[in-house]
Amino acid sequence: MRYGLQTAQAVKEDTERERASYLRKLQESSDEVSGRGAQTVYRDPKTGKIIDAQQMLKDEEDKKRRREQLKEKQKEWNQGLVQQRERAEELRKLEQVRQAGSAALESDLDAEQRAKMRWNDPAQKFLENKKPSKTNKYPEYKGYAPPNRFGIRPGYRWDGVDRSNGFENELFKSQAAADTQKSQDYAYSVADW
């Protein structure tokens, strides 16, 4: 390498010479010095210690397996107890059927199908007596309750005191007056002359 004022050609020759010298030294050096064919060294990003690559892969697989197991447990936990019981009952029935044979399976399935109520079943009226009785599970208020425009009955704990501001009563009065006026107008329009 020369110093001082140089031409572009001289600088180019110098850099080519330096590059060729570097490549020659690199090729002549041993694999250990140049790093040719060397194994990749993995280091822990926090501590800087060398990590065994195969051990690292094994640890990653373990983590992945643990995550999948946790997802499976989470899926199981997300199911309700009722669904788990139903599934266990279903599995138990299937096991019984497998042990008992096809005759038991047909009779059980037939009984289950008959017990199910379907909205579009034409023979439903023949099975009406098997239908569970529909009872209101909440008691109703017994006694007079002022009417409202939605037809909603008061709750069974209502004390009977009308706390409205009178709007419903006025609404019913105005509707009744309008109906009366309408019927009177009609009667007047069709009266004999």
Phi, psi and omega in degrees: 000133181256156179245161177099194182289127183226158176271168180295322180298318181294319179295318180297316179297318179300313182293324178294319178298314179298318181294316179297320179297317180296315180295320179298315179297322181295318180289326181284335183289157181287164180297328182294320181283317183282336180087010178294130177072010182283152177286148178288134179261121178260136180236150176289126184296335182274314186260336181085003180285151180287136181246139175286127185296317181293322177295322179296317178297319179297317178298319178298318178296319177298316179299317180297317180296318179296320178297318179295320177297320179295321177297319178298315178297319180299318179298319179293319180292327181291336176286145179283164179298325181296316180296321178295318178296318179298318180294318178297319179296319179297317178296321179296317179297317179298320178295318178297317181295319180297323180282323186281321182117183187283333181296317179295322179298315181297317181292320179294315180296321179298315179297319179295316180296322179291326182288334181288138177259130180241143183288333185254024183276117180290337181268013183300324184294338178283339183254016184304324183291340179275346182293132180295141182290137181267112179241146177284124183278354177245138177289155180254158177289130179255127180131181182285139174224135180298140182290154173228165187291346180260350179073027181271129178279151178289161178292160186291347179263007181296138184272000176090000181269125180277110183256019181284168179266006177093001182296317182298316180299315179297322179297313179296321178296316181293324177294318179296318179296319179294319178296317179298314180298320181295315180293323178294318178299318179295314180299321180293322183288335182256004180294149179291146182273000000 
